[in-house]
Amino acid sequence: MTLIPEFKIGLWNGWIPLCLLYLIFGILLVSFSKDVVKRLYDRSGWSKRQKVLTVVGKLFAFIFLFLIIFSPLKIDSIIFIIGTIIYFIGLIGFIIALFNYKKTPLNQPVTKGLYRISRHPQILTLLILYFGICIAIGSWFILLIFFIFSLFTHFRILAEEKACLEQYGGSYREYMKKIARYFLFF
């Protein structure tokens, strides 16, 4: 691991795993009904504070993505293999979580599949995936930016939970009592 990666335009940069992620995500979104996609991006129950904190988090996310795009992967290193394994675990989990989300009727909270071990498996698996990319690049600086943007993701999660409580009421409150916010016990 290095402190700051060598930034350059290159064929073997972090843009490769990002393109794979967004290609798969785009194909899935196109295959989902408009109502499912609308629910996925619904921010109507969020407060102004929650929206502002999410925007700040997105600024760090854009910085993170920019750094990844222009940072070479450490292909000749063991950290590349470790990062790639973590990336694919996150990617597979993200796809599964999206299908769990899609299969749930619109008038019910999502509680099946990966949603039985985490209330936010889409976000959690994306963070795992991004962490894998950080490892494959091998930069402490990019890892630091990742952790900052991950902290701001917490505010997005709180906003989503508030909106779900307003929309689904007691059924979501019971779900919150049974299932950890992040993973099993967090």
TORKOLMAR-585879 format. One record per residue: residue in three letters; residue number from 1; x negated, y negated, z negated of N, C-alpha, C in turn. Coordinates in Angstrom, 3 decimals, always signed. Layout:
REC,ALA,NUM,X,Y,Z,X,Y,Z,X,Y,Z
...
***
This chain:
REC,MET,1,-0.851,+1.177,+0.000,+0.000,+0.000,+0.000,-0.896,-1.240,+0.000
REC,THR,2,-0.501,-2.201,+0.809,-1.203,-3.474,+0.868,-0.295,-4.558,+0.311
REC,LEU,3,-0.908,-5.690,-0.063,-0.106,-6.780,-0.599,+0.785,-7.362,+0.503
REC,ILE,4,+0.170,-7.831,+1.557,+0.913,-8.448,+2.664,+0.552,-7.705,+3.948
REC,PRO,5,+1.563,-7.282,+4.703,+1.256,-6.544,+5.932,+0.756,-7.479,+7.023
REC,GLU,6,+0.183,-6.890,+8.047,-0.248,-7.648,+9.218,+0.998,-7.885,+10.075
REC,PHE,7,+1.453,-9.128,+10.146,+2.651,-9.442,+10.913,+2.299,-9.565,+12.386
REC,LYS,8,+3.023,-8.816,+13.224,+2.789,-8.882,+14.656,+3.970,-8.263,+15.384
REC,ILE,9,+4.073,-8.577,+16.651,+5.056,-7.928,+17.490,+4.433,-6.618,+17.943
REC,GLY,10,+5.128,-5.515,+17.662,+4.545,-4.224,+17.992,+5.597,-3.170,+18.269
REC,LEU,11,+5.179,-2.166,+18.960,+6.068,-1.062,+19.308,+6.415,-0.218,+18.088
REC,TRP,12,+5.481,-0.057,+17.158,+5.691,+0.811,+15.994,+5.909,+0.008,+14.722
REC,ASN,13,+6.807,-0.949,+14.793,+7.141,-1.789,+13.643,+8.415,-1.298,+12.968
REC,GLY,14,+8.752,-1.974,+11.902,+9.938,-1.628,+11.131,+11.250,-1.831,+11.867
REC,TRP,15,+11.208,-2.454,+13.026,+12.448,-2.639,+13.795,+13.009,-1.300,+14.266
REC,ILE,16,+12.189,-0.286,+14.389,+12.652,+1.014,+14.890,+13.704,+1.624,+13.943
REC,PRO,17,+13.405,+1.779,+12.643,+14.456,+2.336,+11.780,+15.662,+1.411,+11.637
REC,LEU,18,+15.446,+0.101,+11.734,+16.579,-0.828,+11.680,+17.493,-0.640,+12.885
REC,CYS,19,+16.910,-0.494,+14.063,+17.711,-0.286,+15.277,+18.520,+0.997,+15.177
REC,LEU,20,+17.910,+2.050,+14.655,+18.634,+3.308,+14.499,+19.818,+3.118,+13.546
REC,LEU,21,+19.590,+2.454,+12.432,+20.660,+2.185,+11.467,+21.795,+1.411,+12.124
REC,TYR,22,+21.478,+0.278,+12.756,+22.527,-0.578,+13.295,+23.190,+0.017,+14.530
REC,LEU,23,+22.503,+0.855,+15.267,+23.120,+1.567,+16.383,+24.177,+2.545,+15.855
REC,ILE,24,+23.800,+3.341,+14.870,+24.745,+4.296,+14.276,+25.907,+3.560,+13.620
REC,PHE,25,+25.610,+2.509,+12.864,+26.649,+1.747,+12.177,+27.612,+1.126,+13.194
REC,GLY,26,+27.073,+0.567,+14.269,+27.913,-0.035,+15.306,+28.818,+0.989,+15.970
REC,ILE,27,+28.269,+2.143,+16.288,+29.079,+3.213,+16.905,+30.197,+3.640,+15.959
REC,LEU,28,+29.878,+3.778,+14.682,+30.902,+4.171,+13.714,+31.976,+3.100,+13.580
REC,LEU,29,+31.582,+1.842,+13.500,+32.573,+0.774,+13.379,+33.510,+0.731,+14.583
REC,VAL,30,+32.967,+0.942,+15.775,+33.797,+0.953,+16.982,+34.772,+2.125,+16.947
REC,SER,31,+34.360,+3.245,+16.352,+35.226,+4.429,+16.303,+36.280,+4.340,+15.195
REC,PHE,32,+36.103,+3.443,+14.220,+37.066,+3.295,+13.128,+38.218,+2.403,+13.580
REC,SER,33,+39.371,+2.567,+12.945,+40.513,+1.708,+13.273,+40.218,+0.276,+12.819
REC,LYS,34,+40.924,-0.652,+13.433,+40.725,-2.067,+13.089,+41.089,-2.345,+11.632
REC,ASP,35,+42.081,-1.639,+11.113,+42.478,-1.832,+9.720,+41.378,-1.399,+8.751
REC,VAL,36,+40.693,-0.310,+9.070,+39.597,+0.170,+8.216,+38.448,-0.839,+8.246
REC,VAL,37,+38.110,-1.329,+9.426,+37.027,-2.316,+9.550,+37.403,-3.603,+8.830
REC,LYS,38,+38.664,-4.012,+8.964,+39.127,-5.230,+8.280,+38.996,-5.070,+6.772
REC,ARG,39,+39.393,-3.912,+6.251,+39.279,-3.664,+4.804,+37.821,-3.643,+4.381
REC,LEU,40,+36.964,-3.118,+5.228,+35.539,-3.040,+4.926,+34.929,-4.431,+4.736
REC,TYR,41,+35.427,-5.400,+5.498,+34.856,-6.753,+5.444,+35.765,-7.767,+4.757
REC,ASP,42,+36.765,-7.325,+4.032,+37.692,-8.229,+3.360,+37.017,-8.904,+2.166
REC,ARG,43,+36.987,-10.219,+2.170,+36.401,-10.999,+1.067,+37.433,-11.937,+0.450
REC,SER,44,+38.710,-11.676,+0.691,+39.756,-12.595,+0.264,+39.876,-12.730,-1.250
REC,GLY,45,+39.549,-11.712,-2.015,+39.676,-11.780,-3.467,+38.453,-12.333,-4.185
REC,TRP,46,+37.479,-12.805,-3.443,+36.241,-13.267,-4.055,+36.359,-14.719,-4.501
REC,SER,47,+35.700,-15.044,-5.620,+35.649,-16.435,-6.087,+34.588,-17.200,-5.297
REC,LYS,48,+34.632,-18.511,-5.424,+33.642,-19.343,-4.733,+32.231,-19.012,-5.234
REC,ARG,49,+32.087,-18.819,-6.535,+30.774,-18.480,-7.118,+30.250,-17.171,-6.528
REC,GLN,50,+31.122,-16.184,-6.419,+30.712,-14.885,-5.879,+30.290,-15.013,-4.417
REC,LYS,51,+30.997,-15.832,-3.671,+30.648,-16.037,-2.267,+29.300,-16.747,-2.140
REC,VAL,52,+29.058,-17.737,-3.007,+27.787,-18.471,-2.966,+26.625,-17.547,-3.326
REC,LEU,53,+26.777,-16.762,-4.376,+25.710,-15.837,-4.774,+25.454,-14.795,-3.689
REC,THR,54,+26.495,-14.376,-3.011,+26.325,-13.426,-1.916,+25.571,-14.061,-0.755
REC,VAL,55,+25.850,-15.329,-0.476,+25.138,-16.031,+0.600,+23.656,-16.155,+0.254
REC,VAL,56,+23.344,-16.488,-1.000,+21.939,-16.558,-1.421,+21.273,-15.196,-1.245
REC,GLY,57,+21.977,-14.143,-1.637,+21.452,-12.793,-1.446,+21.225,-12.479,+0.022
REC,LYS,58,+22.132,-12.945,+0.879,+21.974,-12.714,+2.319,+20.757,-13.449,+2.874
REC,LEU,59,+20.435,-14.606,+2.315,+19.222,-15.317,+2.747,+17.981,-14.459,+2.477
REC,PHE,60,+17.930,-13.860,+1.297,+16.806,-12.960,+0.997,+16.852,-11.721,+1.884
REC,ALA,61,+18.061,-11.252,+2.203,+18.192,-10.102,+3.100,+17.665,-10.439,+4.486
REC,PHE,62,+17.959,-11.628,+4.988,+17.449,-12.029,+6.309,+15.931,-12.157,+6.303
REC,ILE,63,+15.379,-12.716,+5.225,+13.921,-12.788,+5.101,+13.341,-11.372,+5.109
REC,PHE,64,+13.966,-10.487,+4.349,+13.545,-9.091,+4.278,+13.581,-8.445,+5.660
REC,LEU,65,+14.676,-8.614,+6.381,+14.810,-8.013,+7.711,+13.796,-8.600,+8.687
REC,PHE,66,+13.563,-9.893,+8.606,+12.569,-10.541,+9.464,+11.180,-9.947,+9.209
REC,LEU,67,+10.835,-9.803,+7.942,+9.531,-9.234,+7.591,+9.401,-7.799,+8.097
REC,ILE,68,+10.471,-7.034,+7.974,+10.440,-5.644,+8.448,+10.220,-5.579,+9.953
REC,ILE,69,+10.942,-6.413,+10.679,+10.860,-6.387,+12.151,+9.432,-6.626,+12.636
REC,PHE,70,+8.725,-7.513,+11.959,+7.383,-7.876,+12.414,+6.259,-7.215,+11.618
REC,SER,71,+6.590,-6.165,+10.888,+5.572,-5.436,+10.120,+5.388,-4.042,+10.697
REC,PRO,72,+4.137,-3.647,+10.931,+3.900,-2.308,+11.482,+4.134,-1.212,+10.440
REC,LEU,73,+4.652,-0.105,+10.907,+4.804,+1.080,+10.074,+3.421,+1.703,+9.872
REC,LYS,74,+3.170,+2.275,+8.713,+1.889,+2.928,+8.409,+1.942,+4.379,+8.881
REC,ILE,75,+2.021,+4.557,+10.194,+2.250,+5.870,+10.794,+1.160,+6.881,+10.421
REC,ASP,76,-0.049,+6.439,+10.237,-1.164,+7.341,+9.956,-1.367,+7.596,+8.456
REC,SER,77,-0.305,+7.403,+7.668,-0.449,+7.508,+6.219,+0.649,+8.391,+5.625
REC,ILE,78,+0.367,+8.944,+4.476,+1.345,+9.756,+3.756,+2.532,+8.908,+3.322
REC,ILE,79,+2.313,+7.612,+3.069,+3.440,+6.767,+2.653,+4.466,+6.629,+3.778
REC,PHE,80,+4.037,+6.764,+5.022,+4.986,+6.744,+6.138,+5.915,+7.952,+6.053
REC,ILE,81,+5.359,+9.113,+5.773,+6.172,+10.334,+5.670,+7.138,+10.222,+4.486
REC,ILE,82,+6.637,+9.765,+3.355,+7.486,+9.605,+2.170,+8.595,+8.591,+2.455
REC,GLY,83,+8.227,+7.459,+3.030,+9.214,+6.424,+3.364,+10.247,+6.912,+4.363
REC,THR,84,+9.818,+7.691,+5.339,+10.734,+8.217,+6.353,+11.733,+9.191,+5.729
REC,ILE,85,+11.271,+10.019,+4.825,+12.172,+10.954,+4.132,+13.213,+10.178,+3.323
REC,ILE,86,+12.760,+9.172,+2.577,+13.684,+8.346,+1.792,+14.672,+7.636,+2.716
REC,TYR,87,+14.178,+7.115,+3.842,+15.025,+6.438,+4.822,+16.137,+7.368,+5.305
REC,PHE,88,+15.786,+8.586,+5.707,+16.801,+9.501,+6.242,+17.778,+9.979,+5.168
REC,ILE,89,+17.333,+10.101,+3.929,+18.267,+10.408,+2.839,+19.289,+9.284,+2.721
REC,GLY,90,+18.807,+8.050,+2.749,+19.714,+6.902,+2.691,+20.638,+6.825,+3.893
REC,LEU,91,+20.106,+7.078,+5.086,+20.912,+7.000,+6.306,+22.025,+8.050,+6.305
REC,ILE,92,+21.679,+9.273,+5.954,+22.690,+10.337,+5.903,+23.747,+10.012,+4.841
REC,GLY,93,+23.314,+9.533,+3.693,+24.261,+9.143,+2.643,+25.167,+8.012,+3.098
REC,PHE,94,+24.618,+7.049,+3.812,+25.407,+5.914,+4.308,+26.489,+6.394,+5.274
REC,ILE,95,+26.122,+7.286,+6.175,+27.086,+7.817,+7.145,+28.193,+8.583,+6.415
REC,ILE,96,+27.820,+9.406,+5.462,+28.814,+10.162,+4.691,+29.746,+9.211,+3.950
REC,ALA,97,+29.177,+8.173,+3.309,+30.000,+7.210,+2.569,+30.967,+6.477,+3.493
REC,LEU,98,+30.528,+6.144,+4.699,+31.424,+5.486,+5.647,+32.583,+6.397,+6.045
REC,PHE,99,+32.302,+7.667,+6.269,+33.383,+8.599,+6.606,+34.318,+8.813,+5.416
REC,ASN,100,+33.777,+8.845,+4.198,+34.639,+8.923,+3.006,+35.569,+7.718,+2.951
REC,TYR,101,+35.032,+6.561,+3.264,+35.797,+5.315,+3.268,+36.887,+5.359,+4.338
REC,LYS,102,+36.523,+5.813,+5.517,+37.450,+5.863,+6.648,+38.635,+6.792,+6.368
REC,LYS,103,+38.394,+7.901,+5.697,+39.431,+8.912,+5.479,+40.444,+8.525,+4.403
REC,THR,104,+40.147,+7.500,+3.615,+41.030,+7.110,+2.522,+42.155,+6.219,+3.045
REC,PRO,105,+43.404,+6.523,+2.666,+44.515,+5.644,+3.076,+44.276,+4.201,+2.609
REC,LEU,106,+44.733,+3.261,+3.419,+44.451,+1.848,+3.152,+45.059,+1.343,+1.846
REC,ASN,107,+46.101,+1.990,+1.360,+46.750,+1.522,+0.137,+46.197,+2.182,-1.132
REC,GLN,108,+45.079,+2.888,-1.009,+44.469,+3.569,-2.150,+42.990,+3.201,-2.264
REC,PRO,109,+42.458,+3.181,-3.488,+41.009,+2.989,-3.625,+40.268,+4.228,-3.132
REC,VAL,110,+39.063,+4.029,-2.657,+38.256,+5.148,-2.163,+37.634,+5.834,-3.377
REC,THR,111,+37.955,+7.115,-3.555,+37.485,+7.838,-4.745,+36.961,+9.235,-4.426
REC,LYS,112,+36.875,+9.602,-3.180,+36.471,+10.963,-2.809,+35.073,+10.963,-2.199
REC,GLY,113,+34.477,+12.146,-2.106,+33.155,+12.285,-1.500,+32.082,+11.652,-2.367
REC,LEU,114,+31.217,+10.862,-1.752,+30.137,+10.203,-2.514,+30.678,+9.203,-3.522
REC,TYR,115,+31.933,+8.790,-3.337,+32.551,+7.865,-4.285,+32.864,+8.544,-5.617
REC,ARG,116,+32.575,+9.828,-5.731,+32.727,+10.538,-7.007,+31.467,+10.442,-7.866
REC,ILE,117,+30.364,+9.995,-7.274,+29.133,+9.836,-8.061,+28.688,+8.377,-8.150
REC,SER,118,+29.303,+7.518,-7.337,+28.988,+6.095,-7.363,+30.202,+5.320,-6.862
REC,ARG,119,+30.501,+4.193,-7.503,+31.603,+3.360,-7.016,+31.217,+2.603,-5.757
REC,HIS,120,+29.935,+2.548,-5.450,+29.463,+1.768,-4.303,+28.413,+2.541,-3.504
REC,PRO,121,+28.754,+3.711,-2.995,+27.744,+4.520,-2.312,+27.256,+3.912,-0.995
REC,GLN,122,+28.080,+3.118,-0.325,+27.598,+2.487,+0.908,+26.429,+1.553,+0.606
REC,ILE,123,+26.611,+0.718,-0.387,+25.552,-0.228,-0.746,+24.348,+0.514,-1.324
REC,LEU,124,+24.601,+1.465,-2.191,+23.514,+2.229,-2.806,+22.681,+2.959,-1.756
REC,THR,125,+23.338,+3.611,-0.800,+22.583,+4.348,+0.218,+21.860,+3.404,+1.175
REC,LEU,126,+22.443,+2.228,+1.446,+21.716,+1.235,+2.253,+20.455,+0.778,+1.529
REC,LEU,127,+20.559,+0.573,+0.230,+19.378,+0.157,-0.532,+18.321,+1.261,-0.537
REC,ILE,128,+18.749,+2.505,-0.635,+17.797,+3.626,-0.555,+17.117,+3.619,+0.807
REC,LEU,129,+17.900,+3.441,+1.850,+17.385,+3.393,+3.220,+16.358,+2.261,+3.379
REC,TYR,130,+16.713,+1.072,+2.919,+15.788,-0.072,+3.018,+14.523,+0.162,+2.191
REC,PHE,131,+14.680,+0.777,+1.035,+13.520,+1.107,+0.213,+12.581,+2.041,+0.986
REC,GLY,132,+13.152,+3.004,+1.673,+12.346,+3.906,+2.496,+11.560,+3.166,+3.566
REC,ILE,133,+12.188,+2.173,+4.192,+11.479,+1.372,+5.197,+10.326,+0.610,+4.538
REC,CYS,134,+10.578,+0.053,+3.354,+9.505,-0.657,+2.631,+8.315,+0.262,+2.382
REC,ILE,135,+8.590,+1.469,+1.955,+7.511,+2.427,+1.683,+6.780,+2.763,+2.979
REC,ALA,136,+7.529,+2.991,+4.071,+6.907,+3.349,+5.357,+6.039,+2.219,+5.894
REC,ILE,137,+6.358,+0.981,+5.534,+5.535,-0.173,+5.941,+4.345,-0.328,+5.000
REC,GLY,138,+4.554,-0.024,+3.733,+3.453,-0.050,+2.773,+3.037,-1.439,+2.336
REC,SER,139,+4.024,-2.301,+2.050,+3.707,-3.666,+1.643,+4.363,-3.992,+0.304
REC,TRP,140,+3.548,-4.421,-0.643,+4.074,-4.843,-1.948,+4.928,-6.097,-1.809
REC,PHE,141,+4.546,-6.997,-0.918,+5.292,-8.246,-0.735,+6.702,-7.965,-0.212
REC,ILE,142,+6.810,-7.102,+0.793,+8.125,-6.758,+1.339,+8.944,-6.034,+0.275
REC,LEU,143,+8.303,-5.203,-0.519,+8.985,-4.510,-1.603,+9.520,-5.514,-2.634
REC,LEU,144,+8.763,-6.560,-2.925,+9.217,-7.607,-3.842,+10.455,-8.317,-3.293
REC,ILE,145,+10.415,-8.697,-2.016,+11.570,-9.351,-1.385,+12.769,-8.410,-1.409
REC,PHE,146,+12.538,-7.123,-1.177,+13.606,-6.122,-1.241,+14.251,-6.117,-2.623
REC,PHE,147,+13.450,-6.124,-3.684,+14.008,-6.093,-5.024,+14.793,-7.365,-5.345
REC,ILE,148,+14.340,-8.505,-4.862,+15.084,-9.753,-5.082,+16.435,-9.680,-4.388
REC,PHE,149,+16.441,-9.258,-3.122,+17.720,-9.194,-2.422,+18.618,-8.107,-3.017
REC,SER,150,+18.026,-7.048,-3.558,+18.821,-6.009,-4.220,+19.498,-6.540,-5.484
REC,LEU,151,+18.799,-7.407,-6.217,+19.396,-8.010,-7.412,+20.620,-8.845,-7.047
REC,PHE,152,+20.539,-9.582,-5.959,+21.680,-10.387,-5.524,+22.822,-9.512,-5.020
REC,THR,153,+22.517,-8.304,-4.588,+23.547,-7.365,-4.157,+24.474,-7.022,-5.321
REC,HIS,154,+23.950,-7.081,-6.533,+24.765,-6.815,-7.721,+25.963,-7.765,-7.781
REC,PHE,155,+25.774,-9.026,-7.416,+26.870,-9.994,-7.449,+27.942,-9.645,-6.411
REC,ARG,156,+27.515,-9.132,-5.293,+28.469,-8.672,-4.274,+29.296,-7.501,-4.822
REC,ILE,157,+28.624,-6.605,-5.504,+29.305,-5.443,-6.084,+30.333,-5.895,-7.121
REC,LEU,158,+29.972,-6.842,-7.961,+30.917,-7.356,-8.954,+32.128,-7.984,-8.274
REC,ALA,159,+31.902,-8.709,-7.185,+33.005,-9.327,-6.445,+33.918,-8.264,-5.842
REC,GLU,160,+33.327,-7.216,-5.293,+34.129,-6.140,-4.716,+34.961,-5.442,-5.789
REC,GLU,161,+34.384,-5.238,-6.948,+35.127,-4.583,-8.027,+36.290,-5.447,-8.504
REC,LYS,162,+36.064,-6.735,-8.611,+37.145,-7.651,-9.008,+38.274,-7.609,-7.985
REC,ALA,163,+37.927,-7.639,-6.707,+38.941,-7.592,-5.652,+39.692,-6.252,-5.680
REC,CYS,164,+38.977,-5.164,-5.930,+39.627,-3.846,-6.001,+40.570,-3.760,-7.197
REC,LEU,165,+40.187,-4.358,-8.317,+41.073,-4.377,-9.485,+42.356,-5.151,-9.165
REC,GLU,166,+42.218,-6.266,-8.469,+43.403,-7.042,-8.097,+44.276,-6.283,-7.098
REC,GLN,167,+43.655,-5.586,-6.175,+44.405,-4.898,-5.131,+45.029,-3.585,-5.610
REC,TYR,168,+44.271,-2.794,-6.380,+44.717,-1.450,-6.736,+45.131,-1.303,-8.195
REC,GLY,169,+44.839,-2.291,-9.025,+45.287,-2.303,-10.408,+44.776,-1.160,-11.255
REC,GLY,170,+45.722,-0.493,-11.949,+45.386,+0.548,-12.913,+44.663,+1.741,-12.325
REC,SER,171,+44.981,+2.107,-11.090,+44.295,+3.272,-10.504,+42.807,+2.991,-10.330
REC,TYR,172,+42.464,+1.743,-9.966,+41.037,+1.417,-9.835,+40.394,+1.283,-11.213
REC,ARG,173,+41.125,+0.786,-12.186,+40.588,+0.658,-13.547,+40.255,+2.053,-14.110
REC,GLU,174,+41.116,+3.020,-13.873,+40.848,+4.401,-14.309,+39.629,+4.968,-13.584
REC,TYR,175,+39.539,+4.685,-12.318,+38.382,+5.126,-11.520,+37.094,+4.538,-12.089
REC,MET,176,+37.141,+3.260,-12.476,+35.963,+2.595,-13.048,+35.523,+3.263,-14.357
REC,LYS,177,+36.482,+3.755,-15.119,+36.150,+4.413,-16.386,+35.451,+5.751,-16.162
REC,LYS,178,+35.765,+6.414,-15.058,+35.234,+7.750,-14.792,+33.925,+7.750,-14.007
REC,ILE,179,+33.747,+6.780,-13.124,+32.624,+6.805,-12.185,+31.695,+5.620,-12.446
REC,ALA,180,+30.399,+5.890,-12.463,+29.394,+4.846,-12.697,+29.341,+3.867,-11.536
REC,ARG,181,+28.979,+2.660,-11.832,+28.889,+1.623,-10.798,+27.854,+1.987,-9.739
REC,TYR,182,+26.700,+2.434,-10.162,+25.631,+2.696,-9.207,+25.433,+4.182,-8.944
REC,PHE,183,+25.024,+4.902,-9.945,+24.756,+6.316,-9.700,+24.813,+7.074,-11.003
REC,LEU,184,+25.730,+7.969,-11.117,+25.956,+8.862,-12.243,+26.060,+8.154,-13.581
REC,PHE,185,+25.024,+7.478,-14.050,+25.064,+6.910,-15.398,+24.768,+5.416,-15.439
REC,PHE,186,+24.560,+4.755,-14.304,+24.308,+3.300,-14.320,+25.586,+2.550,-14.040
***
